[in-house]
Amino acid sequence: MEWTAAAPPGNRLQKSRRKEGRTAMDEVVIEVRTNGPYKVTGPVKLVDMDGNAIPREGEGAIFLCRCGQSGEKPFCDGSHKRCGWKSE
């Protein structure tokens, strides 16, 4: 992986990855949803505490539990709605 400084405005760091002779800008976005899970989009790999990849279905967004009640941790299963969990 190679880190490069982004052009102004913002002056933040962005990650670029070389793949098959080309450079692609990767962007992972973690959205904190009101009274719900974290929505994670982009090229992300989820690993457990031992460094093993956690399998997931498809390549779309993943939703990670914030309430602690999910039966499918670390993924959200909608338990926050049943238990009345609020993010505020």
Biopython code that builds the backbone (N, CA, C, O; Angstrom):
import numpy as np
from Bio.PDB.StructureBuilder import StructureBuilder

atoms = [
    (1, "MET", "N", (0.833, -1.178, 0.000)),
    (1, "MET", "CA", (0.000, 0.000, 0.000)),
    (1, "MET", "C", (0.876, 1.239, 0.000)),
    (1, "MET", "O", (1.966, 1.254, 0.573)),
    (2, "GLU", "N", (0.386, 2.256, -0.642)),
    (2, "GLU", "CA", (1.130, 3.497, -0.767)),
    (2, "GLU", "C", (0.237, 4.641, -0.325)),
    (2, "GLU", "O", (-0.898, 4.749, -0.790)),
    (3, "TRP", "N", (0.721, 5.487, 0.555)),
    (3, "TRP", "CA", (-0.055, 6.630, 1.029)),
    (3, "TRP", "C", (0.410, 7.876, 0.310)),
    (3, "TRP", "O", (1.609, 8.130, 0.196)),
    (4, "THR", "N", (-0.546, 8.655, -0.177)),
    (4, "THR", "CA", (-0.208, 9.900, -0.856)),
    (4, "THR", "C", (-1.057, 11.020, -0.282)),
    (4, "THR", "O", (-2.190, 10.795, 0.144)),
    (5, "ALA", "N", (-0.507, 12.226, -0.272)),
    (5, "ALA", "CA", (-1.259, 13.375, 0.219)),
    (5, "ALA", "C", (-2.275, 13.789, -0.823)),
    (5, "ALA", "O", (-1.975, 13.845, -2.016)),
    (6, "ALA", "N", (-3.468, 14.075, -0.367)),
    (6, "ALA", "CA", (-4.537, 14.526, -1.259)),
    (6, "ALA", "C", (-4.312, 15.994, -1.613)),
    (6, "ALA", "O", (-3.692, 16.740, -0.856)),
    (7, "ALA", "N", (-4.815, 16.384, -2.749)),
    (7, "ALA", "CA", (-4.720, 17.784, -3.142)),
    (7, "ALA", "C", (-5.705, 18.605, -2.325)),
    (7, "ALA", "O", (-6.762, 18.098, -1.948)),
    (8, "PRO", "N", (-5.378, 19.872, -2.043)),
    (8, "PRO", "CA", (-6.317, 20.732, -1.330)),
    (8, "PRO", "C", (-7.624, 20.838, -2.121)),
    (8, "PRO", "O", (-7.568, 20.651, -3.337)),
    (9, "PRO", "N", (-8.793, 21.121, -1.541)),
    (9, "PRO", "CA", (-8.969, 21.389, -0.127)),
    (9, "PRO", "C", (-9.042, 20.093, 0.672)),
    (9, "PRO", "O", (-9.173, 19.008, 0.107)),
    (10, "GLY", "N", (-8.957, 20.219, 1.970)),
    (10, "GLY", "CA", (-9.063, 19.058, 2.834)),
    (10, "GLY", "C", (-7.721, 18.600, 3.346)),
    (10, "GLY", "O", (-7.592, 18.269, 4.525)),
    (11, "ASN", "N", (-6.721, 18.574, 2.494)),
    (11, "ASN", "CA", (-5.368, 18.191, 2.855)),
    (11, "ASN", "C", (-5.311, 16.933, 3.721)),
    (11, "ASN", "O", (-4.548, 16.867, 4.684)),
    (12, "ARG", "N", (-6.128, 15.935, 3.369)),
    (12, "ARG", "CA", (-6.117, 14.674, 4.107)),
    (12, "ARG", "C", (-5.360, 13.631, 3.304)),
    (12, "ARG", "O", (-5.108, 13.807, 2.112)),
    (13, "LEU", "N", (-5.002, 12.548, 3.969)),
    (13, "LEU", "CA", (-4.285, 11.479, 3.287)),
    (13, "LEU", "C", (-5.270, 10.531, 2.630)),
    (13, "LEU", "O", (-6.327, 10.234, 3.187)),
    (14, "GLN", "N", (-4.921, 10.061, 1.453)),
    (14, "GLN", "CA", (-5.711, 9.069, 0.757)),
    (14, "GLN", "C", (-4.794, 7.904, 0.425)),
    (14, "GLN", "O", (-3.591, 8.073, 0.225)),
    (15, "LYS", "N", (-5.384, 6.724, 0.370)),
    (15, "LYS", "CA", (-4.621, 5.524, 0.100)),
    (15, "LYS", "C", (-4.796, 5.141, -1.367)),
    (15, "LYS", "O", (-5.916, 5.133, -1.878)),
    (16, "SER", "N", (-3.715, 4.830, -2.030)),
    (16, "SER", "CA", (-3.815, 4.316, -3.388)),
    (16, "SER", "C", (-3.166, 2.946, -3.425)),
    (16, "SER", "O", (-2.217, 2.673, -2.690)),
    (17, "ARG", "N", (-3.683, 2.095, -4.284)),
    (17, "ARG", "CA", (-3.194, 0.731, -4.361)),
    (17, "ARG", "C", (-2.853, 0.417, -5.814)),
    (17, "ARG", "O", (-3.622, 0.720, -6.726)),
    (18, "ARG", "N", (-1.691, -0.195, -6.012)),
    (18, "ARG", "CA", (-1.311, -0.613, -7.359)),
    (18, "ARG", "C", (-1.810, -2.024, -7.582)),
    (18, "ARG", "O", (-1.552, -2.922, -6.781)),
    (19, "LYS", "N", (-2.530, -2.213, -8.679)),
    (19, "LYS", "CA", (-3.077, -3.520, -8.987)),
    (19, "LYS", "C", (-2.996, -3.711, -10.487)),
    (19, "LYS", "O", (-3.537, -2.917, -11.256)),
    (20, "GLU", "N", (-2.328, -4.752, -10.891)),
    (20, "GLU", "CA", (-2.177, -5.092, -12.300)),
    (20, "GLU", "C", (-1.665, -3.911, -13.124)),
    (20, "GLU", "O", (-2.162, -3.641, -14.217)),
    (21, "GLY", "N", (-0.656, -3.208, -12.579)),
    (21, "GLY", "CA", (-0.026, -2.137, -13.330)),
    (21, "GLY", "C", (-0.781, -0.833, -13.356)),
    (21, "GLY", "O", (-0.389, 0.081, -14.082)),
    (22, "ARG", "N", (-1.851, -0.709, -12.592)),
    (22, "ARG", "CA", (-2.600, 0.546, -12.576)),
    (22, "ARG", "C", (-2.797, 1.001, -11.139)),
    (22, "ARG", "O", (-2.705, 0.194, -10.214)),
    (23, "THR", "N", (-3.063, 2.270, -10.948)),
    (23, "THR", "CA", (-3.289, 2.810, -9.618)),
    (23, "THR", "C", (-4.776, 3.100, -9.467)),
    (23, "THR", "O", (-5.375, 3.765, -10.313)),
    (24, "ALA", "N", (-5.364, 2.606, -8.398)),
    (24, "ALA", "CA", (-6.777, 2.859, -8.116)),
    (24, "ALA", "C", (-6.892, 3.527, -6.758)),
    (24, "ALA", "O", (-6.201, 3.140, -5.815)),
    (25, "MET", "N", (-7.742, 4.510, -6.650)),
    (25, "MET", "CA", (-7.981, 5.161, -5.368)),
    (25, "MET", "C", (-9.033, 4.352, -4.622)),
    (25, "MET", "O", (-10.135, 4.135, -5.128)),
    (26, "ASP", "N", (-8.690, 3.909, -3.425)),
    (26, "ASP", "CA", (-9.614, 3.152, -2.589)),
    (26, "ASP", "C", (-10.241, 4.091, -1.587)),
    (26, "ASP", "O", (-9.568, 4.955, -1.024)),
    (27, "GLU", "N", (-11.525, 3.922, -1.366)),
    (27, "GLU", "CA", (-12.178, 4.739, -0.369)),
    (27, "GLU", "C", (-13.117, 3.877, 0.453)),
    (27, "GLU", "O", (-14.083, 3.320, -0.068)),
    (28, "VAL", "N", (-12.827, 3.772, 1.732)),
    (28, "VAL", "CA", (-13.686, 3.084, 2.666)),
    (28, "VAL", "C", (-14.460, 4.142, 3.425)),
    (28, "VAL", "O", (-13.876, 5.090, 3.949)),
    (29, "VAL", "N", (-15.775, 3.982, 3.485)),
    (29, "VAL", "CA", (-16.623, 4.936, 4.188)),
    (29, "VAL", "C", (-17.352, 4.194, 5.300)),
    (29, "VAL", "O", (-17.978, 3.162, 5.059)),
    (30, "ILE", "N", (-17.270, 4.724, 6.524)),
    (30, "ILE", "CA", (-18.006, 4.174, 7.661)),
    (30, "ILE", "C", (-19.027, 5.220, 8.069)),
    (30, "ILE", "O", (-18.680, 6.299, 8.550)),
    (31, "GLU", "N", (-20.289, 4.880, 7.867)),
    (31, "GLU", "CA", (-21.382, 5.793, 8.182)),
    (31, "GLU", "C", (-21.994, 5.393, 9.518)),
    (31, "GLU", "O", (-22.407, 4.248, 9.700)),
    (32, "VAL", "N", (-22.052, 6.334, 10.445)),
    (32, "VAL", "CA", (-22.696, 6.103, 11.732)),
    (32, "VAL", "C", (-24.172, 6.426, 11.531)),
    (32, "VAL", "O", (-24.536, 7.579, 11.301)),
    (33, "ARG", "N", (-25.019, 5.400, 11.620)),
    (33, "ARG", "CA", (-26.441, 5.585, 11.378)),
    (33, "ARG", "C", (-27.176, 5.812, 12.694)),
    (33, "ARG", "O", (-26.933, 5.109, 13.675)),
    (34, "THR", "N", (-28.067, 6.786, 12.714)),
    (34, "THR", "CA", (-28.826, 7.108, 13.913)),
    (34, "THR", "C", (-29.628, 5.895, 14.369)),
    (34, "THR", "O", (-30.408, 5.330, 13.602)),
    (35, "ASN", "N", (-29.429, 5.501, 15.621)),
    (35, "ASN", "CA", (-30.146, 4.377, 16.232)),
    (35, "ASN", "C", (-30.004, 3.077, 15.444)),
    (35, "ASN", "O", (-30.896, 2.229, 15.480)),
    (36, "GLY", "N", (-28.900, 2.918, 14.743)),
    (36, "GLY", "CA", (-28.692, 1.718, 13.946)),
    (36, "GLY", "C", (-27.235, 1.332, 13.863)),
    (36, "GLY", "O", (-26.405, 1.839, 14.618)),
    (37, "PRO", "N", (-26.921, 0.433, 12.943)),
    (37, "PRO", "CA", (-25.558, -0.092, 12.818)),
    (37, "PRO", "C", (-24.616, 0.874, 12.100)),
    (37, "PRO", "O", (-25.033, 1.902, 11.566)),
    (38, "TYR", "N", (-23.335, 0.511, 12.106)),
    (38, "TYR", "CA", (-22.370, 1.182, 11.239)),
    (38, "TYR", "C", (-22.555, 0.598, 9.848)),
    (38, "TYR", "O", (-22.616, -0.622, 9.693)),
    (39, "LYS", "N", (-22.645, 1.450, 8.835)),
    (39, "LYS", "CA", (-22.704, 1.000, 7.444)),
    (39, "LYS", "C", (-21.314, 1.216, 6.858)),
    (39, "LYS", "O", (-20.818, 2.342, 6.825)),
    (40, "VAL", "N", (-20.684, 0.132, 6.392)),
    (40, "VAL", "CA", (-19.325, 0.194, 5.872)),
    (40, "VAL", "C", (-19.357, -0.129, 4.384)),
    (40, "VAL", "O", (-19.820, -1.199, 3.989)),
    (41, "THR", "N", (-18.863, 0.798, 3.554)),
    (41, "THR", "CA", (-18.797, 0.579, 2.116)),
    (41, "THR", "C", (-17.364, 0.760, 1.648)),
    (41, "THR", "O", (-16.578, 1.473, 2.271)),
    (42, "GLY", "N", (-17.038, 0.112, 0.553)),
    (42, "GLY", "CA", (-15.702, 0.209, -0.009)),
    (42, "GLY", "C", (-14.935, -1.085, 0.176)),
    (42, "GLY", "O", (-15.448, -2.042, 0.755)),
    (43, "PRO", "N", (-13.705, -1.113, -0.317)),
    (43, "PRO", "CA", (-12.893, -2.336, -0.287)),
    (43, "PRO", "C", (-12.315, -2.583, 1.108)),
    (43, "PRO", "O", (-11.198, -2.165, 1.410)),
    (44, "VAL", "N", (-13.077, -3.256, 1.937)),
    (44, "VAL", "CA", (-12.659, -3.497, 3.307)),
    (44, "VAL", "C", (-12.601, -4.995, 3.579)),
    (44, "VAL", "O", (-13.411, -5.767, 3.065)),
    (45, "LYS", "N", (-11.632, -5.390, 4.394)),
    (45, "LYS", "CA", (-11.496, -6.778, 4.821)),
    (45, "LYS", "C", (-11.710, -6.790, 6.323)),
    (45, "LYS", "O", (-11.044, -6.055, 7.052)),
    (46, "LEU", "N", (-12.625, -7.612, 6.788)),
    (46, "LEU", "CA", (-12.948, -7.707, 8.199)),
    (46, "LEU", "C", (-12.226, -8.912, 8.776)),
    (46, "LEU", "O", (-12.336, -10.014, 8.240)),
    (47, "VAL", "N", (-11.483, -8.717, 9.871)),
    (47, "VAL", "CA", (-10.732, -9.807, 10.493)),
    (47, "VAL", "C", (-11.069, -9.916, 11.969)),
    (47, "VAL", "O", (-11.439, -8.930, 12.606)),
    (48, "ASP", "N", (-10.936, -11.135, 12.516)),
    (48, "ASP", "CA", (-11.184, -11.344, 13.942)),
    (48, "ASP", "C", (-9.925, -11.004, 14.736)),
    (48, "ASP", "O", (-8.927, -10.558, 14.169)),
    (49, "MET", "N", (-9.978, -11.219, 16.065)),
    (49, "MET", "CA", (-8.860, -10.816, 16.925)),
    (49, "MET", "C", (-7.587, -11.608, 16.670)),
    (49, "MET", "O", (-6.509, -11.205, 17.107)),
    (50, "ASP", "N", (-7.701, -12.745, 15.958)),
    (50, "ASP", "CA", (-6.526, -13.541, 15.620)),
    (50, "ASP", "C", (-6.013, -13.256, 14.211)),
    (50, "ASP", "O", (-5.057, -13.883, 13.755)),
    (51, "GLY", "N", (-6.651, -12.310, 13.526)),
    (51, "GLY", "CA", (-6.228, -11.954, 12.177)),
    (51, "GLY", "C", (-6.853, -12.790, 11.080)),
    (51, "GLY", "O", (-6.468, -12.672, 9.916)),
    (52, "ASN", "N", (-7.821, -13.644, 11.434)),
    (52, "ASN", "CA", (-8.503, -14.476, 10.432)),
    (52, "ASN", "C", (-9.617, -13.679, 9.773)),
    (52, "ASN", "O", (-10.350, -12.949, 10.441)),
    (53, "ALA", "N", (-9.739, -13.825, 8.455)),
    (53, "ALA", "CA", (-10.785, -13.118, 7.724)),
    (53, "ALA", "C", (-12.157, -13.624, 8.160)),
    (53, "ALA", "O", (-12.370, -14.828, 8.308)),
    (54, "ILE", "N", (-13.079, -12.691, 8.362)),
    (54, "ILE", "CA", (-14.463, -13.037, 8.691)),
    (54, "ILE", "C", (-15.224, -13.059, 7.377)),
    (54, "ILE", "O", (-15.334, -12.037, 6.699)),
    (55, "PRO", "N", (-15.753, -14.234, 7.015)),
    (55, "PRO", "CA", (-16.456, -14.322, 5.729)),
    (55, "PRO", "C", (-17.725, -13.478, 5.714)),
    (55, "PRO", "O", (-18.389, -13.304, 6.735)),
    (56, "ARG", "N", (-18.038, -12.967, 4.550)),
    (56, "ARG", "CA", (-19.260, -12.195, 4.367)),
    (56, "ARG", "C", (-19.847, -12.508, 3.004)),
    (56, "ARG", "O", (-19.148, -12.974, 2.105)),
    (57, "GLU", "N", (-21.117, -12.251, 2.863)),
    (57, "GLU", "CA", (-21.795, -12.519, 1.608)),
    (57, "GLU", "C", (-21.675, -11.320, 0.679)),
    (57, "GLU", "O", (-21.922, -10.186, 1.089)),
    (58, "GLY", "N", (-21.298, -11.565, -0.562)),
    (58, "GLY", "CA", (-21.246, -10.513, -1.559)),
    (58, "GLY", "C", (-20.164, -9.486, -1.315)),
    (58, "GLY", "O", (-19.350, -9.614, -0.401)),
    (59, "GLU", "N", (-20.174, -8.461, -2.153)),
    (59, "GLU", "CA", (-19.172, -7.399, -2.078)),
    (59, "GLU", "C", (-19.794, -6.059, -1.737)),
    (59, "GLU", "O", (-19.103, -5.041, -1.773)),
    (60, "GLY", "N", (-21.089, -6.027, -1.404)),
    (60, "GLY", "CA", (-21.769, -4.776, -1.097)),
    (60, "GLY", "C", (-21.429, -4.270, 0.287)),
    (60, "GLY", "O", (-20.476, -4.725, 0.920)),
    (61, "ALA", "N", (-22.224, -3.323, 0.743)),
    (61, "ALA", "CA", (-22.035, -2.728, 2.064)),
    (61, "ALA", "C", (-22.203, -3.786, 3.146)),
    (61, "ALA", "O", (-22.931, -4.765, 2.977)),
    (62, "ILE", "N", (-21.505, -3.564, 4.271)),
    (62, "ILE", "CA", (-21.708, -4.422, 5.438)),
    (62, "ILE", "C", (-22.233, -3.534, 6.567)),
    (62, "ILE", "O", (-21.943, -2.340, 6.630)),
    (63, "PHE", "N", (-23.007, -4.148, 7.448)),
    (63, "PHE", "CA", (-23.608, -3.420, 8.558)),
    (63, "PHE", "C", (-23.117, -4.059, 9.844)),
    (63, "PHE", "O", (-23.369, -5.238, 10.092)),
    (64, "LEU", "N", (-22.420, -3.286, 10.659)),
    (64, "LEU", "CA", (-21.813, -3.787, 11.890)),
    (64, "LEU", "C", (-22.624, -3.352, 13.108)),
    (64, "LEU", "O", (-23.038, -2.199, 13.217)),
    (65, "CYS", "N", (-22.840, -4.300, 14.020)),
    (65, "CYS", "CA", (-23.636, -4.084, 15.221)),
    (65, "CYS", "C", (-23.017, -3.018, 16.120)),
    (65, "CYS", "O", (-21.803, -2.980, 16.321)),
    (66, "ARG", "N", (-23.880, -2.149, 16.658)),
    (66, "ARG", "CA", (-23.465, -1.160, 17.657)),
    (66, "ARG", "C", (-24.129, -1.400, 18.995)),
    (66, "ARG", "O", (-23.635, -0.932, 20.021)),
    (67, "CYS", "N", (-25.245, -2.125, 19.006)),
    (67, "CYS", "CA", (-26.013, -2.265, 20.244)),
    (67, "CYS", "C", (-25.518, -3.403, 21.129)),
    (67, "CYS", "O", (-25.800, -3.421, 22.327)),
    (68, "GLY", "N", (-24.781, -4.355, 20.550)),
    (68, "GLY", "CA", (-24.270, -5.484, 21.321)),
    (68, "GLY", "C", (-25.237, -6.642, 21.460)),
    (68, "GLY", "O", (-24.919, -7.634, 22.115)),
    (69, "GLN", "N", (-26.412, -6.538, 20.857)),
    (69, "GLN", "CA", (-27.441, -7.571, 21.011)),
    (69, "GLN", "C", (-27.554, -8.518, 19.822)),
    (69, "GLN", "O", (-28.317, -9.482, 19.889)),
    (70, "SER", "N", (-26.830, -8.279, 18.745)),
    (70, "SER", "CA", (-26.949, -9.096, 17.538)),
    (70, "SER", "C", (-26.554, -10.545, 17.794)),
    (70, "SER", "O", (-25.591, -10.822, 18.509)),
    (71, "GLY", "N", (-27.300, -11.451, 17.211)),
    (71, "GLY", "CA", (-26.958, -12.871, 17.265)),
    (71, "GLY", "C", (-25.988, -13.253, 16.164)),
    (71, "GLY", "O", (-25.570, -14.408, 16.079)),
    (72, "GLU", "N", (-25.625, -12.300, 15.324)),
    (72, "GLU", "CA", (-24.710, -12.547, 14.198)),
    (72, "GLU", "C", (-23.485, -11.647, 14.269)),
    (72, "GLU", "O", (-22.947, -11.264, 13.230)),
    (73, "LYS", "N", (-23.035, -11.303, 15.469)),
    (73, "LYS", "CA", (-21.892, -10.406, 15.641)),
    (73, "LYS", "C", (-20.719, -10.869, 14.796)),
    (73, "LYS", "O", (-20.482, -12.073, 14.698)),
    (74, "PRO", "N", (-19.989, -9.970, 14.191)),
    (74, "PRO", "CA", (-20.050, -8.527, 14.345)),
    (74, "PRO", "C", (-21.115, -7.858, 13.478)),
    (74, "PRO", "O", (-21.243, -6.634, 13.494)),
    (75, "PHE", "N", (-21.882, -8.648, 12.722)),
    (75, "PHE", "CA", (-22.866, -8.083, 11.807)),
    (75, "PHE", "C", (-24.165, -7.750, 12.529)),
    (75, "PHE", "O", (-24.511, -8.386, 13.525)),
    (76, "CYS", "N", (-24.872, -6.764, 12.029)),
    (76, "CYS", "CA", (-26.158, -6.355, 12.581)),
    (76, "CYS", "C", (-27.242, -7.313, 12.086)),
    (76, "CYS", "O", (-27.265, -7.685, 10.912)),
    (77, "ASP", "N", (-28.135, -7.705, 12.990)),
    (77, "ASP", "CA", (-29.279, -8.535, 12.596)),
    (77, "ASP", "C", (-30.601, -7.844, 12.901)),
    (77, "ASP", "O", (-31.655, -8.479, 12.855)),
    (78, "GLY", "N", (-30.558, -6.563, 13.209)),
    (78, "GLY", "CA", (-31.767, -5.800, 13.499)),
    (78, "GLY", "C", (-32.186, -5.835, 14.958)),
    (78, "GLY", "O", (-33.240, -5.301, 15.304)),
    (79, "SER", "N", (-31.393, -6.446, 15.818)),
    (79, "SER", "CA", (-31.743, -6.555, 17.240)),
    (79, "SER", "C", (-31.923, -5.199, 17.908)),
    (79, "SER", "O", (-32.679, -5.090, 18.874)),
    (80, "HIS", "N", (-31.245, -4.162, 17.418)),
    (80, "HIS", "CA", (-31.368, -2.828, 18.011)),
    (80, "HIS", "C", (-32.816, -2.338, 17.986)),
    (80, "HIS", "O", (-33.232, -1.585, 18.867)),
    (81, "LYS", "N", (-33.577, -2.760, 16.987)),
    (81, "LYS", "CA", (-34.989, -2.354, 16.897)),
    (81, "LYS", "C", (-35.813, -3.074, 17.960)),
    (81, "LYS", "O", (-36.675, -2.467, 18.596)),
    (82, "ARG", "N", (-35.552, -4.360, 18.153)),
    (82, "ARG", "CA", (-36.317, -5.165, 19.123)),
    (82, "ARG", "C", (-36.011, -4.789, 20.564)),
    (82, "ARG", "O", (-36.896, -4.834, 21.418)),
    (83, "CYS", "N", (-34.750, -4.415, 20.845)),
    (83, "CYS", "CA", (-34.393, -4.113, 22.233)),
    (83, "CYS", "C", (-34.547, -2.630, 22.583)),
    (83, "CYS", "O", (-34.378, -2.239, 23.738)),
    (84, "GLY", "N", (-34.868, -1.812, 21.585)),
    (84, "GLY", "CA", (-35.089, -0.385, 21.833)),
    (84, "GLY", "C", (-33.810, 0.421, 22.009)),
    (84, "GLY", "O", (-33.844, 1.499, 22.604)),
    (85, "TRP", "N", (-32.699, -0.067, 21.513)),
    (85, "TRP", "CA", (-31.421, 0.629, 21.657)),
    (85, "TRP", "C", (-31.449, 1.968, 20.923)),
    (85, "TRP", "O", (-31.962, 2.057, 19.808)),
    (86, "LYS", "N", (-30.903, 3.002, 21.544)),
    (86, "LYS", "CA", (-30.811, 4.341, 20.953)),
    (86, "LYS", "C", (-29.363, 4.807, 20.995)),
    (86, "LYS", "O", (-28.653, 4.572, 21.973)),
    (87, "SER", "N", (-28.933, 5.466, 19.930)),
    (87, "SER", "CA", (-27.542, 5.919, 19.848)),
    (87, "SER", "C", (-27.294, 7.219, 20.598)),
    (87, "SER", "O", (-26.138, 7.564, 20.842)),
    (88, "GLU", "N", (-28.323, 7.940, 20.965)),
    (88, "GLU", "CA", (-28.130, 9.209, 21.670)),
    (88, "GLU", "C", (-27.981, 8.974, 23.149)),
    (88, "GLU", "O", (-27.810, 9.925, 23.911)),
]
sb = StructureBuilder()
sb.init_structure("model")
sb.init_model(0)
sb.init_chain("A")
sb.init_seg("    ")
for serial, (resi, resn, name, xyz) in enumerate(atoms, 1):
    if name == "N":
        sb.init_residue(resn, " ", resi, " ")
    sb.init_atom(name, np.array(xyz, "f"), 0.0, 1.0, " ", f" {name:<3s}", serial, name[0])
structure = sb.get_structure()
